[in-house]
Amino acid sequence: MRGSRPRAERRVVRTAVAVALTGTVAACGSSGGGGGGGSAAGGGGDQPFSGARVDFVVPYEPGGGYDTYARAMAPYFEECLDATVVVQNEPGAGGLVATNQTAAASATENRFQIVNTVGLVSAEIAGEEGANFSLEDLNWIGRVAAPANVMVVGNDSPFQSFEDVVNAGEDVRFVAQGPGANDYLAPNILGAAYGFPFEVITGFAGSPEARAAVVAGDADAHILPVDSQLSAIEAGDVVPLVTIDEEADPLLPDVPTIYDAAAPEGDAQEIIDNLVALGQTGRALIASPQMPEERVTALREAFTCAAENEDLVAELEEQQRPLAVLDGEETLSLVSEVLDSPEPFRELVAGSF
């Protein structure tokens, strides 16, 4: 079981959502996005955002993956909402400054945001301070992407496979930016699940500096989402050993999943299933709990409309930032499922902060 849902059932749900998206919002067509006042999915003045400015918030500095997704999607949201969509970068406190503001936005504010759902879910499980909202109270517009975590090692590493890591006789040295970070949480949970000896080296300014320690041979392994590791993998700086997901990642189709590389057994099965489910929450779009229902519906429909656009899909694939869409209800369901993970998994997450 993965949480409360078997793996096979989760695949069926994900496939069903993809099929549903294919058949909806046909009015959007496959042409490129235009500016505000263009052809809207719901028909011009019928749109609650028609003619208005809508802020699309990125809780980080410009230039990263979240910013890339937002700026690529914004013109298509404009067309589908019949509005002017402005990307706003509001960095601070690891994304919490913007997310707190979005969660507190009044019913009259035209604001939605992309979020690191994995980080938010982990923080809520751990009971971390600073988040002035409940994730289940937010209005979820949909999941944008869910890049799997990938473990990489240096070219001269003694670890040639994930099985080598699992069977390590001495500490496997992982690098991470610090407690609470994705690259800190994953090795702690993997080490506990499989029972191999490990240590996590922290204090790096960012993920590139952490990965550089692996490249230099000063550490053994680094775990981050595929799209954050891909450039280093393609440059030959590091070697991918395993992806932490149930299906092969489209960007690394020849890299084994964790279930194929070293199938977890017993208690480890439940821990890994929940780690995979956490990763699948991915990157998503939220709006304020106070946003009126008709506006939430319009944003959800516009997200579907944009995600169906062949030009957007091609643009993001060219940037190696593929979409992995779930609708708003499915995203909330997945978030709720992980928040309700069994206590052993929750304790491991809390211990990573």
Secondary structure, DSSP 4 states (H G I P E B T S, - for coil): -BTTB-HHHHHHHHHHHHHHHHTS-GGG-SSPP--TTS--TT-GGGSTTTT-EEEEEESS-TTSHHHHHHHHHHHHHHHHHTSEEEEEE---GGGHHHHHHHHT--TT--EEEEEEHHHHHHHHHHT-TT--S-GGGSEEEEEEE-PPEEEEEETT-S--SHHHHHT-SS-EEEE-SSTTSHHHHHHHHHHHHHT--EEEE---SSHHHHHHHHHTTSSSEEEEEHHHHHHHHHTTSEEEEEEESSS-BTTBTTSPBHHHHS---THHHHHHHHHHHHHHT-EEEEE-TTS-HHHHHHHHHHHHHHHT-HHHHHHHHHTT-----EEHHHHHHHHHHHHT--HHHHHHHHTT-
